[in-house]
């Protein structure tokens, strides 16, 4: 069985953890209603309130069950223990995903405190990194 997963941070092509997506298949560029934060070495996505137009930009891949479990481990998900998990894997509906209109996928949501972490208002982690390291501001 294959699963659809939305990635938005260091798992994206060209970033440090993308090799962990090998074996998965790219499906589409996509966005979802959520907020994105700079947690230092990686970003964290959180749910937005209904009606909030904020979006996070990413990509959708298909992965098999063993690949999904490896991603869970990489994201610090502790099965059966949400409190101990760094990220939670939850269902999310994509926004304007082209031919995948209203398609629901899995996404990883940050499960820790956001105190002191800046929000990435553009919702685009790769664009944010480009600006951050070139000295530009979002």
NUDO-416480 format. One record per residue: residue number from 1; residue in one letter; z, x, y of N, C-alpha, C in turn. Coordinates in steps of 0.001 Angstrom, whole numbers. Layout:
! NUDO-416480
tordo, tilo, nc3, nc1, nc2, cac3, cac1, cac2, cc3, cc1, cc2
NUM, a, Z, X, Y, Z, X, Y, Z, X, Y .
...
! end
This chain:
! NUDO-416480
tordo, tilo, nc3, nc1, nc2, cac3, cac1, cac2, cc3, cc1, cc2
1, x, 0, 833, -1176, 0, 0, 0, 0, 885, 1250 .
2, x, -769, 495, 2246, -806, 1230, 3504, -26, 494, 4580 .
3, x, 535, 1279, 5498, 1324, 755, 6611, 698, 1243, 7906 .
4, x, 735, 397, 8924, 252, 774, 10245, 1442, 1244, 11066 .
5, x, 1306, 2433, 11684, 2385, 3023, 12469, 1866, 3409, 13852 .
6, x, 2635, 3078, 14877, 2307, 3417, 16263, 3045, 4707, 16609 .
7, x, 2292, 5739, 17012, 2905, 7001, 17436, 2632, 7193, 18919 .
8, x, 3580, 7819, 19631, 3476, 7910, 21089, 3983, 9224, 21660 .
9, x, 4493, 10113, 20843, 5117, 11334, 21354, 4617, 12584, 20675 .
10, x, 5535, 13378, 20166, 5198, 14680, 19616, 4368, 14615, 18335 .
11, x, 4177, 13418, 17776, 3288, 13255, 16616, 1823, 13114, 17021 .
12, x, 1554, 12963, 18325, 176, 12795, 18803, -650, 14061, 18600 .
13, x, -1969, 13923, 18478, -2845, 15097, 18348, -2620, 16078, 19501 .
14, x, -2565, 17358, 19160, -2386, 18405, 20148, -932, 18723, 20444 .
15, x, -1, 17947, 19899, 1421, 18198, 20141, 2092, 18702, 18871 .
16, x, 3290, 19224, 19016, 3954, 20003, 17985, 4121, 19389, 16610 .
17, x, 4344, 18101, 16533, 4602, 17485, 15220, 3384, 16784, 14622 .
18, x, 2239, 16907, 15271, 1049, 16230, 14751, 690, 16618, 13313 .
19, x, 947, 17854, 12868, 644, 18164, 11460, 1326, 17211, 10469 .
20, x, 2410, 16561, 10893, 3082, 15596, 10019, 2261, 14315, 9847 .
21, x, 1191, 14164, 10624, 321, 12992, 10477, -833, 13263, 9524 .
22, x, -978, 14515, 9059, -2021, 14821, 8089, -1811, 13969, 6841 .
23, x, -2885, 13410, 6355, -2813, 12497, 5228, -2847, 11047, 5685 .
24, x, -2543, 10826, 6967, -2685, 9491, 7539, -4081, 9355, 8114 .
25, x, -4483, 8150, 8427, -5807, 7911, 8999, -5672, 7269, 10370 .
26, x, -6342, 7870, 11360, -6359, 7315, 12704, -7069, 5968, 12668 .
27, x, -6506, 4978, 13376, -7102, 3644, 13431, -7618, 3340, 14831 .
28, x, -6754, 3539, 15848, -7143, 3157, 17206, -6160, 3708, 18224 .
29, x, -6642, 3870, 19455, -5751, 4067, 20588, -5106, 2721, 20853 .
30, x, -3866, 2718, 21313, -3191, 1437, 21506, -2069, 1566, 22531 .
31, x, -1577, 411, 22951, -423, 346, 23843, 497, -774, 23351 .
32, x, 1779, -653, 23696, 2732, -1718, 23385, 3665, -1879, 24571 .
33, x, 4242, -3077, 24716, 5205, -3311, 25787, 6515, -2625, 25423 .
34, x, 6871, -1604, 26213, 8084, -837, 25965, 8291, 110, 27150 .
35, x, 9393, 849, 27114, 9685, 1884, 28106, 9720, 3226, 27383 .
36, x, 9391, 4295, 28101, 9371, 5635, 27533, 10267, 6540, 28370 .
37, x, 11021, 7410, 27695, 11957, 8324, 28358, 11728, 9744, 27888 .
38, x, 11985, 10697, 28787, 11922, 12122, 28474, 13299, 12543, 27988 .
39, x, 13420, 12806, 26696, 14693, 13194, 26099, 14832, 14705, 25970 .
40, x, 13937, 15441, 26600, 13977, 16897, 26538, 12851, 17423, 25673 .
41, x, 13121, 17619, 24396, 12107, 18165, 23486, 11150, 17107, 22957 .
42, x, 11456, 15857, 23175, 10634, 14764, 22666, 10920, 13518, 23502 .
43, x, 10067, 12498, 23381, 10311, 11256, 24119, 11035, 10228, 23255 .
44, x, 11500, 9191, 23905, 12091, 8061, 23201, 11568, 6762, 23786 .
45, x, 11202, 5852, 22924, 10699, 4546, 23342, 11797, 3510, 23138 .
46, x, 11917, 2589, 24116, 12858, 1484, 24000, 12119, 182, 24288 .
47, x, 12645, -894, 23786, 12028, -2198, 24035, 12197, -2585, 25496 .
48, x, 11197, -3292, 26021, 11287, -3827, 27374, 11664, -5301, 27285 .
49, x, 12118, -5843, 28387, 12495, -7254, 28446, 11233, -8116, 28437 .
50, x, 11307, -9327, 27906, 10142, -10223, 27942, 9633, -10386, 29374 .
51, x, 8331, -10318, 29536, 7710, -10442, 30848, 7564, -9137, 31597 .
52, x, 8216, -8079, 31125, 8088, -6760, 31756, 6728, -6192, 31362 .
53, x, 5883, -5838, 32345, 4536, -5363, 32021, 4467, -3894, 31595 .
54, x, 5601, -3184, 31592, 5598, -1764, 31233, 5030, -1556, 29841 .
55, x, 4200, -518, 29705, 3580, -211, 28412, 3738, 1254, 28059 .
56, x, 3731, 1517, 26774, 3706, 2875, 26236, 2348, 3059, 25570 .
57, x, 1722, 4197, 25838, 413, 4537, 25299, 582, 5401, 24052 .
58, x, -225, 5128, 23039, -159, 5926, 21822, -1369, 5690, 20945 .
59, x, -1173, 5918, 19662, -2231, 5755, 18679, -1659, 5079, 17439 .
60, x, -2524, 4393, 16729, -2139, 3750, 15469, -2785, 4507, 14324 .
61, x, -1991, 4751, 13293, -2448, 5396, 12063, -2066, 4516, 10889 .
62, x, -2786, 4668, 9789, -2333, 4085, 8531, -1758, 5231, 7701 .
63, x, -662, 4932, 7021, -15, 5908, 6140, 412, 5176, 4873 .
64, x, 549, 5918, 3787, 1048, 5293, 2565, 2579, 5293, 2589 .
65, x, 3173, 4699, 1584, 4628, 4528, 1571, 5386, 5855, 1587 .
66, x, 4941, 6830, 832, 5651, 8119, 812, 5539, 8811, 2168 .
67, x, 4389, 8691, 2825, 4204, 9266, 4159, 5136, 8564, 5156 .
68, x, 5240, 7250, 5059, 6124, 6489, 5934, 7565, 6957, 5777 .
69, x, 7999, 7199, 4548, 9369, 7659, 4317, 9588, 9075, 4858 .
70, x, 8564, 9913, 4783, 8673, 11261, 5376, 8803, 11162, 6897 .
71, x, 8054, 10243, 7507, 8163, 10039, 8954, 9546, 9498, 9323 .
72, x, 10076, 8589, 8504, 11431, 8086, 8735, 12428, 9240, 8779 .
73, x, 12318, 10141, 7826, 13222, 11286, 7765, 13047, 12177, 8991 .
74, x, 11811, 12443, 9361, 11505, 13269, 10530, 12101, 12651, 11799 .
75, x, 12071, 11330, 11904, 12565, 10628, 13087, 14076, 10391, 13055 .
76, x, 14733, 10912, 12050, 16192, 10793, 11986, 16683, 9417, 11603 .
77, x, 15856, 8661, 10887, 16246, 7334, 10433, 17093, 7489, 9172 .
78, x, 18279, 6912, 9199, 19169, 6955, 8040, 19112, 5578, 7376 .
79, x, 18468, 5467, 6210, 18321, 4159, 5557, 19664, 3445, 5383 .
80, x, 19715, 2197, 5828, 20918, 1393, 5672, 22030, 1714, 6651 .
81, x, 21775, 2621, 7608, 22830, 2993, 8559, 22229, 3150, 9960 .
82, x, 22011, 2029, 10623, 21427, 2056, 11967, 22264, 2877, 12940 .
83, x, 23572, 2797, 12825, 24462, 3509, 13750, 24266, 5027, 13686 .
84, x, 23957, 5554, 12520, 23780, 7000, 12344, 22337, 7441, 12589 .
85, x, 21429, 6503, 12817, 20005, 6816, 12975, 19671, 7191, 14413 .
86, x, 18883, 8249, 14578, 18413, 8650, 15902, 17346, 7681, 16393 .
87, x, 16469, 7266, 15504, 15426, 6277, 15799, 15500, 5179, 14761 .
88, x, 15087, 3978, 15173, 14973, 2855, 14258, 13502, 2476, 14143 .
89, x, 13043, 2248, 12921, 11657, 1795, 12734, 11660, 274, 12742 .
90, x, 10924, -300, 13721, 10881, -1744, 13886, 9457, -2202, 14142 .
91, x, 9217, -3498, 13945, 7892, -4070, 14177, 7673, -4251, 15676 .
92, x, 6437, -4035, 16100, 6061, -4222, 17496, 4618, -4716, 17549 .
93, x, 4331, -5545, 18523, 2980, -6074, 18697, 2242, -5219, 19712 .
94, x, 1032, -4831, 19377, 220, -4018, 20270, -353, -4857, 21404 .
95, x, -642, -4181, 22519, -1229, -4814, 23696, -2634, -4270, 23877 .
96, x, -3620, -5148, 24027, -5007, -4734, 24262, -5484, -3665, 23287 .
97, x, -5231, -3824, 22014, -5661, -2777, 21085, -7096, -2933, 20601 .
98, x, -7965, -3440, 21445, -9362, -3577, 21044, -9517, -4589, 19927 .
99, x, -10064, -4148, 18830, -10323, -5074, 17721, -9064, -5420, 16927 .
100, x, -7915, -4913, 17335, -6660, -5202, 16633, -5794, -6174, 17430 .
101, x, -6415, -7031, 18242, -5707, -7936, 19120, -4536, -8615, 18418 .
102, x, -3355, -8532, 19052, -2116, -9124, 18541, -1735, -8581, 17161 .
103, x, -2070, -7364, 16894, -1773, -6742, 15611, -362, -6170, 15646 .
104, x, 437, -6469, 14629, 1797, -5965, 14566, 1840, -4701, 13719 .
105, x, 2564, -3698, 14202, 2664, -2403, 13527, 4126, -1954, 13538 .
106, x, 4400, -879, 12831, 5716, -246, 12901, 5743, 712, 14081 .
107, x, 6900, 826, 14725, 7098, 1798, 15791, 8522, 2321, 15720 .
108, x, 8736, 3526, 16243, 10069, 4124, 16240, 10700, 3981, 17623 .
109, x, 11873, 3333, 17646, 12604, 3094, 18889, 13845, 3979, 18926 .
110, x, 14049, 4623, 20080, 15202, 5498, 20258, 16482, 4679, 20161 .
111, x, 17476, 5230, 19481, 18702, 4506, 19180, 19935, 5157, 19815 .
112, x, 19742, 5986, 20839, 20868, 6664, 21461, 21015, 6280, 22926 .
113, x, 21939, 6926, 23579, 22179, 6688, 25003, 21049, 7295, 25830 .
114, x, 20663, 6596, 26879, 19610, 7091, 27773, 20188, 7655, 29076 .
115, x, 21505, 7720, 29175, 22162, 8223, 30372, 21697, 9646, 30680 .
116, x, 21172, 9813, 31889, 20737, 11135, 32335, 19317, 11505, 31968 .
117, x, 18636, 10661, 31219, 17261, 10959, 30830, 16286, 10217, 31742 .
118, x, 15284, 10931, 32267, 14329, 10270, 33165, 13341, 9384, 32410 .
119, x, 13008, 8286, 33061, 12010, 7387, 32501, 10619, 7927, 32808 .
120, x, 9717, 7793, 31871, 8310, 8165, 32046, 7592, 6875, 32416 .
121, x, 7437, 6635, 33712, 6933, 5352, 34195, 5499, 5062, 33760 .
122, x, 4695, 6107, 33579, 3305, 5875, 33156, 3226, 5386, 31715 .
123, x, 4257, 5689, 30913, 4249, 5324, 29505, 3344, 6192, 28648 .
124, x, 2783, 7238, 29251, 1826, 8110, 28559, 2442, 9511, 28451 .
125, x, 2930, 9863, 27267, 3649, 11122, 27085, 2761, 12344, 27302 .
126, x, 1538, 12324, 26808, 648, 13479, 26981, 310, 13684, 28461 .
127, x, 51, 12616, 29183, -219, 12721, 30618, 1020, 13248, 31345 .
128, x, 2175, 12761, 30969, 3441, 13188, 31565, 3663, 14684, 31346 .
129, x, 3432, 15162, 30132, 3602, 16592, 29852, 2628, 17426, 30676 .
130, x, 1404, 16955, 30801, 399, 17664, 31582, 860, 17816, 33021 .
131, x, 1389, 16750, 33599, 1872, 16792, 34980, 3140, 17640, 35097 .
132, x, 4022, 17497, 34131, 5309, 18211, 34137, 5082, 19728, 34120 .
133, x, 4161, 20174, 33276, 3953, 21615, 33129, 2980, 22182, 34150 .
134, x, 2286, 21309, 34878, 1413, 21817, 35948, 2132, 21761, 37288 .
135, x, 3368, 21238, 37279, 4152, 21184, 38510, 3910, 19919, 39303 .
136, x, 3085, 19021, 38808, 2839, 17756, 39499, 3928, 16765, 39118 .
137, x, 4096, 15756, 39931, 5068, 14697, 39634, 4326, 13462, 39179 .
138, x, 4987, 12705, 38322, 4411, 11462, 37813, 4326, 10455, 38946 .
! end
